[in-house]
Amino acid sequence: MPTLTPCLWFDGVAEEAAEYYVTVFPRSHIDAISHYPQGAPYPAGTVLTVDFTLDGQRFVALNAGKEFTFSEAISFQIACQDQAEVDYYWDTLTAEGGQEGVCGWLKDRYGVSWQIEPAAPVFTGDAEADARVNAALMGMRKLDLAALEAARQG
């Protein structure tokens, strides 16, 4: 099976973004950096791509200009084991210019969308419990796992 590698398009901040992301996630590192050669659309030596790994998942950050920007149409999900993890990722990724969304969604300072969610399923298939959980979820920005569990219990 081929390897899937998300490629994130940046406008001049690919290296900065990759360096930031490897500080956020455990077991993460920069793998390689390539530069534009002479005759490219950017000055020779400008960072072209940064290959990096976030907790075992390979990514590429590409410096390619202003033509495209990030949107919520693509997001990365972070399955958190407990409220402390939810708080850590939420607080870290919304810091320094990030934006809170609803229902556990946020945009980081680079405009990349993330879903900070519990690892355990929120919905169980019980229609009444799921309706209560959904009502609680719709009123949240950062998820409160205890409040979601209380809603499930009724």
PyMOL CGO cylinders between C-alpha atoms (Angstrom):
from pymol import cmd
from pymol.cgo import CYLINDER

trace = [
    CYLINDER, 0.00, 0.00, 0.00, 1.38, 3.45, -0.82, 0.3, 1, 1, 1, 1, 1, 1,
    CYLINDER, 1.38, 3.45, -0.82, 2.25, 5.91, 1.92, 0.3, 1, 1, 1, 1, 1, 1,
    CYLINDER, 2.25, 5.91, 1.92, -0.05, 8.91, 2.35, 0.3, 1, 1, 1, 1, 1, 1,
    CYLINDER, -0.05, 8.91, 2.35, 1.70, 12.16, 3.19, 0.3, 1, 1, 1, 1, 1, 1,
    CYLINDER, 1.70, 12.16, 3.19, -0.27, 15.37, 3.74, 0.3, 1, 1, 1, 1, 1, 1,
    CYLINDER, -0.27, 15.37, 3.74, 1.34, 18.35, 2.00, 0.3, 1, 1, 1, 1, 1, 1,
    CYLINDER, 1.34, 18.35, 2.00, 0.56, 21.72, 3.58, 0.3, 1, 1, 1, 1, 1, 1,
    CYLINDER, 0.56, 21.72, 3.58, 0.87, 24.81, 1.35, 0.3, 1, 1, 1, 1, 1, 1,
    CYLINDER, 0.87, 24.81, 1.35, 2.32, 27.88, 3.06, 0.3, 1, 1, 1, 1, 1, 1,
    CYLINDER, 2.32, 27.88, 3.06, 3.22, 31.38, 1.95, 0.3, 1, 1, 1, 1, 1, 1,
    CYLINDER, 3.22, 31.38, 1.95, 6.82, 31.72, 3.08, 0.3, 1, 1, 1, 1, 1, 1,
    CYLINDER, 6.82, 31.72, 3.08, 6.48, 30.21, 6.57, 0.3, 1, 1, 1, 1, 1, 1,
    CYLINDER, 6.48, 30.21, 6.57, 6.80, 26.46, 5.88, 0.3, 1, 1, 1, 1, 1, 1,
    CYLINDER, 6.80, 26.46, 5.88, 9.94, 26.04, 7.96, 0.3, 1, 1, 1, 1, 1, 1,
    CYLINDER, 9.94, 26.04, 7.96, 8.57, 28.16, 10.83, 0.3, 1, 1, 1, 1, 1, 1,
    CYLINDER, 8.57, 28.16, 10.83, 5.32, 26.17, 10.83, 0.3, 1, 1, 1, 1, 1, 1,
    CYLINDER, 5.32, 26.17, 10.83, 7.07, 22.78, 10.75, 0.3, 1, 1, 1, 1, 1, 1,
    CYLINDER, 7.07, 22.78, 10.75, 9.39, 23.84, 13.57, 0.3, 1, 1, 1, 1, 1, 1,
    CYLINDER, 9.39, 23.84, 13.57, 6.34, 24.91, 15.59, 0.3, 1, 1, 1, 1, 1, 1,
    CYLINDER, 6.34, 24.91, 15.59, 4.40, 21.68, 14.97, 0.3, 1, 1, 1, 1, 1, 1,
    CYLINDER, 4.40, 21.68, 14.97, 7.31, 19.47, 16.09, 0.3, 1, 1, 1, 1, 1, 1,
    CYLINDER, 7.31, 19.47, 16.09, 7.28, 21.29, 19.45, 0.3, 1, 1, 1, 1, 1, 1,
    CYLINDER, 7.28, 21.29, 19.45, 3.54, 20.61, 19.90, 0.3, 1, 1, 1, 1, 1, 1,
    CYLINDER, 3.54, 20.61, 19.90, 3.44, 16.85, 19.30, 0.3, 1, 1, 1, 1, 1, 1,
    CYLINDER, 3.44, 16.85, 19.30, 5.50, 14.13, 21.02, 0.3, 1, 1, 1, 1, 1, 1,
    CYLINDER, 5.50, 14.13, 21.02, 7.95, 12.01, 19.05, 0.3, 1, 1, 1, 1, 1, 1,
    CYLINDER, 7.95, 12.01, 19.05, 8.20, 14.64, 16.32, 0.3, 1, 1, 1, 1, 1, 1,
    CYLINDER, 8.20, 14.64, 16.32, 11.10, 15.96, 14.28, 0.3, 1, 1, 1, 1, 1, 1,
    CYLINDER, 11.10, 15.96, 14.28, 12.23, 17.74, 11.13, 0.3, 1, 1, 1, 1, 1, 1,
    CYLINDER, 12.23, 17.74, 11.13, 13.42, 15.16, 8.59, 0.3, 1, 1, 1, 1, 1, 1,
    CYLINDER, 13.42, 15.16, 8.59, 14.73, 17.25, 5.68, 0.3, 1, 1, 1, 1, 1, 1,
    CYLINDER, 14.73, 17.25, 5.68, 14.67, 20.74, 4.22, 0.3, 1, 1, 1, 1, 1, 1,
    CYLINDER, 14.67, 20.74, 4.22, 15.00, 21.52, 0.51, 0.3, 1, 1, 1, 1, 1, 1,
    CYLINDER, 15.00, 21.52, 0.51, 15.61, 24.91, -1.07, 0.3, 1, 1, 1, 1, 1, 1,
    CYLINDER, 15.61, 24.91, -1.07, 14.66, 26.61, -4.31, 0.3, 1, 1, 1, 1, 1, 1,
    CYLINDER, 14.66, 26.61, -4.31, 17.45, 26.46, -6.91, 0.3, 1, 1, 1, 1, 1, 1,
    CYLINDER, 17.45, 26.46, -6.91, 18.62, 29.27, -9.21, 0.3, 1, 1, 1, 1, 1, 1,
    CYLINDER, 18.62, 29.27, -9.21, 15.99, 30.16, -11.80, 0.3, 1, 1, 1, 1, 1, 1,
    CYLINDER, 15.99, 30.16, -11.80, 13.01, 29.15, -9.65, 0.3, 1, 1, 1, 1, 1, 1,
    CYLINDER, 13.01, 29.15, -9.65, 10.10, 31.53, -9.02, 0.3, 1, 1, 1, 1, 1, 1,
    CYLINDER, 10.10, 31.53, -9.02, 11.60, 32.36, -5.60, 0.3, 1, 1, 1, 1, 1, 1,
    CYLINDER, 11.60, 32.36, -5.60, 15.11, 33.51, -4.71, 0.3, 1, 1, 1, 1, 1, 1,
    CYLINDER, 15.11, 33.51, -4.71, 17.68, 30.69, -4.72, 0.3, 1, 1, 1, 1, 1, 1,
    CYLINDER, 17.68, 30.69, -4.72, 18.13, 29.30, -1.24, 0.3, 1, 1, 1, 1, 1, 1,
    CYLINDER, 18.13, 29.30, -1.24, 14.57, 30.08, -0.10, 0.3, 1, 1, 1, 1, 1, 1,
    CYLINDER, 14.57, 30.08, -0.10, 13.03, 27.07, 1.68, 0.3, 1, 1, 1, 1, 1, 1,
    CYLINDER, 13.03, 27.07, 1.68, 10.98, 25.03, -0.79, 0.3, 1, 1, 1, 1, 1, 1,
    CYLINDER, 10.98, 25.03, -0.79, 9.86, 22.09, 1.34, 0.3, 1, 1, 1, 1, 1, 1,
    CYLINDER, 9.86, 22.09, 1.34, 10.23, 20.83, 4.88, 0.3, 1, 1, 1, 1, 1, 1,
    CYLINDER, 10.23, 20.83, 4.88, 9.69, 17.12, 5.49, 0.3, 1, 1, 1, 1, 1, 1,
    CYLINDER, 9.69, 17.12, 5.49, 8.66, 16.53, 9.10, 0.3, 1, 1, 1, 1, 1, 1,
    CYLINDER, 8.66, 16.53, 9.10, 7.11, 13.85, 11.26, 0.3, 1, 1, 1, 1, 1, 1,
    CYLINDER, 7.11, 13.85, 11.26, 4.45, 14.41, 13.92, 0.3, 1, 1, 1, 1, 1, 1,
    CYLINDER, 4.45, 14.41, 13.92, 4.11, 11.46, 16.28, 0.3, 1, 1, 1, 1, 1, 1,
    CYLINDER, 4.11, 11.46, 16.28, 4.87, 8.99, 13.48, 0.3, 1, 1, 1, 1, 1, 1,
    CYLINDER, 4.87, 8.99, 13.48, 2.86, 10.72, 10.70, 0.3, 1, 1, 1, 1, 1, 1,
    CYLINDER, 2.86, 10.72, 10.70, 4.94, 12.18, 7.90, 0.3, 1, 1, 1, 1, 1, 1,
    CYLINDER, 4.94, 12.18, 7.90, 4.06, 15.65, 6.53, 0.3, 1, 1, 1, 1, 1, 1,
    CYLINDER, 4.06, 15.65, 6.53, 5.49, 18.03, 3.97, 0.3, 1, 1, 1, 1, 1, 1,
    CYLINDER, 5.49, 18.03, 3.97, 5.32, 21.81, 4.34, 0.3, 1, 1, 1, 1, 1, 1,
    CYLINDER, 5.32, 21.81, 4.34, 5.62, 23.62, 0.99, 0.3, 1, 1, 1, 1, 1, 1,
    CYLINDER, 5.62, 23.62, 0.99, 6.43, 27.29, 0.47, 0.3, 1, 1, 1, 1, 1, 1,
    CYLINDER, 6.43, 27.29, 0.47, 4.53, 28.13, -2.67, 0.3, 1, 1, 1, 1, 1, 1,
    CYLINDER, 4.53, 28.13, -2.67, 2.93, 31.57, -2.35, 0.3, 1, 1, 1, 1, 1, 1,
    CYLINDER, 2.93, 31.57, -2.35, -0.42, 33.19, -1.75, 0.3, 1, 1, 1, 1, 1, 1,
    CYLINDER, -0.42, 33.19, -1.75, -2.48, 31.36, -4.38, 0.3, 1, 1, 1, 1, 1, 1,
    CYLINDER, -2.48, 31.36, -4.38, -4.08, 28.92, -1.95, 0.3, 1, 1, 1, 1, 1, 1,
    CYLINDER, -4.08, 28.92, -1.95, -5.01, 29.09, 1.73, 0.3, 1, 1, 1, 1, 1, 1,
    CYLINDER, -5.01, 29.09, 1.73, -6.28, 26.64, 4.30, 0.3, 1, 1, 1, 1, 1, 1,
    CYLINDER, -6.28, 26.64, 4.30, -9.97, 26.12, 5.06, 0.3, 1, 1, 1, 1, 1, 1,
    CYLINDER, -9.97, 26.12, 5.06, -12.06, 23.92, 7.34, 0.3, 1, 1, 1, 1, 1, 1,
    CYLINDER, -12.06, 23.92, 7.34, -12.71, 21.65, 4.36, 0.3, 1, 1, 1, 1, 1, 1,
    CYLINDER, -12.71, 21.65, 4.36, -9.56, 19.81, 5.48, 0.3, 1, 1, 1, 1, 1, 1,
    CYLINDER, -9.56, 19.81, 5.48, -8.75, 19.29, 9.16, 0.3, 1, 1, 1, 1, 1, 1,
    CYLINDER, -8.75, 19.29, 9.16, -6.64, 17.05, 11.35, 0.3, 1, 1, 1, 1, 1, 1,
    CYLINDER, -6.64, 17.05, 11.35, -8.25, 15.16, 14.21, 0.3, 1, 1, 1, 1, 1, 1,
    CYLINDER, -8.25, 15.16, 14.21, -6.44, 14.72, 17.51, 0.3, 1, 1, 1, 1, 1, 1,
    CYLINDER, -6.44, 14.72, 17.51, -7.96, 11.91, 19.57, 0.3, 1, 1, 1, 1, 1, 1,
    CYLINDER, -7.96, 11.91, 19.57, -7.32, 12.82, 23.22, 0.3, 1, 1, 1, 1, 1, 1,
    CYLINDER, -7.32, 12.82, 23.22, -7.27, 10.32, 26.07, 0.3, 1, 1, 1, 1, 1, 1,
    CYLINDER, -7.27, 10.32, 26.07, -8.45, 12.75, 28.75, 0.3, 1, 1, 1, 1, 1, 1,
    CYLINDER, -8.45, 12.75, 28.75, -9.32, 16.37, 29.55, 0.3, 1, 1, 1, 1, 1, 1,
    CYLINDER, -9.32, 16.37, 29.55, -5.66, 17.21, 30.19, 0.3, 1, 1, 1, 1, 1, 1,
    CYLINDER, -5.66, 17.21, 30.19, -4.81, 16.30, 26.58, 0.3, 1, 1, 1, 1, 1, 1,
    CYLINDER, -4.81, 16.30, 26.58, -7.83, 18.21, 25.27, 0.3, 1, 1, 1, 1, 1, 1,
    CYLINDER, -7.83, 18.21, 25.27, -6.72, 21.25, 27.27, 0.3, 1, 1, 1, 1, 1, 1,
    CYLINDER, -6.72, 21.25, 27.27, -3.08, 20.95, 26.14, 0.3, 1, 1, 1, 1, 1, 1,
    CYLINDER, -3.08, 20.95, 26.14, -3.79, 20.71, 22.42, 0.3, 1, 1, 1, 1, 1, 1,
    CYLINDER, -3.79, 20.71, 22.42, -6.57, 23.30, 22.52, 0.3, 1, 1, 1, 1, 1, 1,
    CYLINDER, -6.57, 23.30, 22.52, -4.58, 25.82, 24.50, 0.3, 1, 1, 1, 1, 1, 1,
    CYLINDER, -4.58, 25.82, 24.50, -1.36, 25.25, 22.53, 0.3, 1, 1, 1, 1, 1, 1,
    CYLINDER, -1.36, 25.25, 22.53, -2.88, 25.36, 19.05, 0.3, 1, 1, 1, 1, 1, 1,
    CYLINDER, -2.88, 25.36, 19.05, -5.08, 28.41, 19.74, 0.3, 1, 1, 1, 1, 1, 1,
    CYLINDER, -5.08, 28.41, 19.74, -2.21, 30.38, 21.30, 0.3, 1, 1, 1, 1, 1, 1,
    CYLINDER, -2.21, 30.38, 21.30, -0.50, 33.26, 19.51, 0.3, 1, 1, 1, 1, 1, 1,
    CYLINDER, -0.50, 33.26, 19.51, -3.13, 33.95, 16.89, 0.3, 1, 1, 1, 1, 1, 1,
    CYLINDER, -3.13, 33.95, 16.89, -5.07, 30.69, 16.72, 0.3, 1, 1, 1, 1, 1, 1,
    CYLINDER, -5.07, 30.69, 16.72, -8.87, 30.86, 16.57, 0.3, 1, 1, 1, 1, 1, 1,
    CYLINDER, -8.87, 30.86, 16.57, -11.41, 28.88, 18.54, 0.3, 1, 1, 1, 1, 1, 1,
    CYLINDER, -11.41, 28.88, 18.54, -14.21, 27.25, 16.60, 0.3, 1, 1, 1, 1, 1, 1,
    CYLINDER, -14.21, 27.25, 16.60, -17.21, 25.30, 17.82, 0.3, 1, 1, 1, 1, 1, 1,
    CYLINDER, -17.21, 25.30, 17.82, -17.58, 21.65, 18.82, 0.3, 1, 1, 1, 1, 1, 1,
    CYLINDER, -17.58, 21.65, 18.82, -13.85, 21.10, 19.36, 0.3, 1, 1, 1, 1, 1, 1,
    CYLINDER, -13.85, 21.10, 19.36, -12.69, 22.71, 16.10, 0.3, 1, 1, 1, 1, 1, 1,
    CYLINDER, -12.69, 22.71, 16.10, -9.97, 25.34, 15.93, 0.3, 1, 1, 1, 1, 1, 1,
    CYLINDER, -9.97, 25.34, 15.93, -7.56, 27.00, 13.54, 0.3, 1, 1, 1, 1, 1, 1,
    CYLINDER, -7.56, 27.00, 13.54, -3.94, 27.38, 14.56, 0.3, 1, 1, 1, 1, 1, 1,
    CYLINDER, -3.94, 27.38, 14.56, -1.87, 30.51, 13.96, 0.3, 1, 1, 1, 1, 1, 1,
    CYLINDER, -1.87, 30.51, 13.96, -1.10, 29.30, 10.41, 0.3, 1, 1, 1, 1, 1, 1,
    CYLINDER, -1.10, 29.30, 10.41, -4.75, 28.73, 9.51, 0.3, 1, 1, 1, 1, 1, 1,
    CYLINDER, -4.75, 28.73, 9.51, -4.63, 24.92, 9.67, 0.3, 1, 1, 1, 1, 1, 1,
    CYLINDER, -4.63, 24.92, 9.67, -7.85, 23.40, 11.06, 0.3, 1, 1, 1, 1, 1, 1,
    CYLINDER, -7.85, 23.40, 11.06, -7.79, 20.85, 13.86, 0.3, 1, 1, 1, 1, 1, 1,
    CYLINDER, -7.79, 20.85, 13.86, -10.48, 18.86, 15.67, 0.3, 1, 1, 1, 1, 1, 1,
    CYLINDER, -10.48, 18.86, 15.67, -9.61, 18.25, 19.32, 0.3, 1, 1, 1, 1, 1, 1,
    CYLINDER, -9.61, 18.25, 19.32, -11.81, 15.31, 20.29, 0.3, 1, 1, 1, 1, 1, 1,
    CYLINDER, -11.81, 15.31, 20.29, -12.03, 12.47, 22.78, 0.3, 1, 1, 1, 1, 1, 1,
    CYLINDER, -12.03, 12.47, 22.78, -10.50, 9.15, 21.77, 0.3, 1, 1, 1, 1, 1, 1,
    CYLINDER, -10.50, 9.15, 21.77, -13.60, 7.32, 23.03, 0.3, 1, 1, 1, 1, 1, 1,
    CYLINDER, -13.60, 7.32, 23.03, -16.75, 7.63, 20.90, 0.3, 1, 1, 1, 1, 1, 1,
    CYLINDER, -16.75, 7.63, 20.90, -18.99, 10.53, 21.92, 0.3, 1, 1, 1, 1, 1, 1,
    CYLINDER, -18.99, 10.53, 21.92, -22.14, 8.96, 20.52, 0.3, 1, 1, 1, 1, 1, 1,
    CYLINDER, -22.14, 8.96, 20.52, -23.24, 5.49, 21.59, 0.3, 1, 1, 1, 1, 1, 1,
    CYLINDER, -23.24, 5.49, 21.59, -26.28, 4.73, 19.45, 0.3, 1, 1, 1, 1, 1, 1,
    CYLINDER, -26.28, 4.73, 19.45, -28.74, 5.37, 22.27, 0.3, 1, 1, 1, 1, 1, 1,
    CYLINDER, -28.74, 5.37, 22.27, -31.01, 7.99, 20.67, 0.3, 1, 1, 1, 1, 1, 1,
    CYLINDER, -31.01, 7.99, 20.67, -31.93, 9.80, 23.90, 0.3, 1, 1, 1, 1, 1, 1,
    CYLINDER, -31.93, 9.80, 23.90, -28.38, 9.86, 25.28, 0.3, 1, 1, 1, 1, 1, 1,
    CYLINDER, -28.38, 9.86, 25.28, -26.99, 10.92, 21.89, 0.3, 1, 1, 1, 1, 1, 1,
    CYLINDER, -26.99, 10.92, 21.89, -29.50, 13.79, 21.69, 0.3, 1, 1, 1, 1, 1, 1,
    CYLINDER, -29.50, 13.79, 21.69, -28.37, 15.04, 25.12, 0.3, 1, 1, 1, 1, 1, 1,
    CYLINDER, -28.37, 15.04, 25.12, -24.70, 14.72, 24.15, 0.3, 1, 1, 1, 1, 1, 1,
    CYLINDER, -24.70, 14.72, 24.15, -25.32, 16.52, 20.86, 0.3, 1, 1, 1, 1, 1, 1,
    CYLINDER, -25.32, 16.52, 20.86, -27.13, 19.38, 22.64, 0.3, 1, 1, 1, 1, 1, 1,
    CYLINDER, -27.13, 19.38, 22.64, -24.19, 19.75, 25.05, 0.3, 1, 1, 1, 1, 1, 1,
    CYLINDER, -24.19, 19.75, 25.05, -21.64, 19.49, 22.24, 0.3, 1, 1, 1, 1, 1, 1,
    CYLINDER, -21.64, 19.49, 22.24, -23.30, 22.22, 20.17, 0.3, 1, 1, 1, 1, 1, 1,
    CYLINDER, -23.30, 22.22, 20.17, -22.83, 24.70, 23.02, 0.3, 1, 1, 1, 1, 1, 1,
    CYLINDER, -22.83, 24.70, 23.02, -19.10, 24.06, 23.42, 0.3, 1, 1, 1, 1, 1, 1,
    CYLINDER, -19.10, 24.06, 23.42, -15.96, 25.45, 21.87, 0.3, 1, 1, 1, 1, 1, 1,
    CYLINDER, -15.96, 25.45, 21.87, -13.23, 23.47, 23.67, 0.3, 1, 1, 1, 1, 1, 1,
    CYLINDER, -13.23, 23.47, 23.67, -14.77, 20.13, 24.60, 0.3, 1, 1, 1, 1, 1, 1,
    CYLINDER, -14.77, 20.13, 24.60, -15.52, 19.46, 28.25, 0.3, 1, 1, 1, 1, 1, 1,
    CYLINDER, -15.52, 19.46, 28.25, -15.35, 15.68, 28.51, 0.3, 1, 1, 1, 1, 1, 1,
    CYLINDER, -15.35, 15.68, 28.51, -16.98, 15.55, 31.96, 0.3, 1, 1, 1, 1, 1, 1,
    CYLINDER, -16.98, 15.55, 31.96, -19.92, 17.64, 30.72, 0.3, 1, 1, 1, 1, 1, 1,
    CYLINDER, -19.92, 17.64, 30.72, -20.31, 15.37, 27.69, 0.3, 1, 1, 1, 1, 1, 1,
    CYLINDER, -20.31, 15.37, 27.69, -20.31, 12.30, 29.94, 0.3, 1, 1, 1, 1, 1, 1,
    CYLINDER, -20.31, 12.30, 29.94, -22.82, 13.94, 32.29, 0.3, 1, 1, 1, 1, 1, 1,
    CYLINDER, -22.82, 13.94, 32.29, -25.06, 14.67, 29.31, 0.3, 1, 1, 1, 1, 1, 1,
    CYLINDER, -25.06, 14.67, 29.31, -24.78, 11.05, 28.17, 0.3, 1, 1, 1, 1, 1, 1,
    CYLINDER, -24.78, 11.05, 28.17, -25.76, 9.83, 31.66, 0.3, 1, 1, 1, 1, 1, 1,
    CYLINDER, -25.76, 9.83, 31.66, -28.73, 12.20, 31.73, 0.3, 1, 1, 1, 1, 1, 1,
]
cmd.load_cgo(trace, "trace")
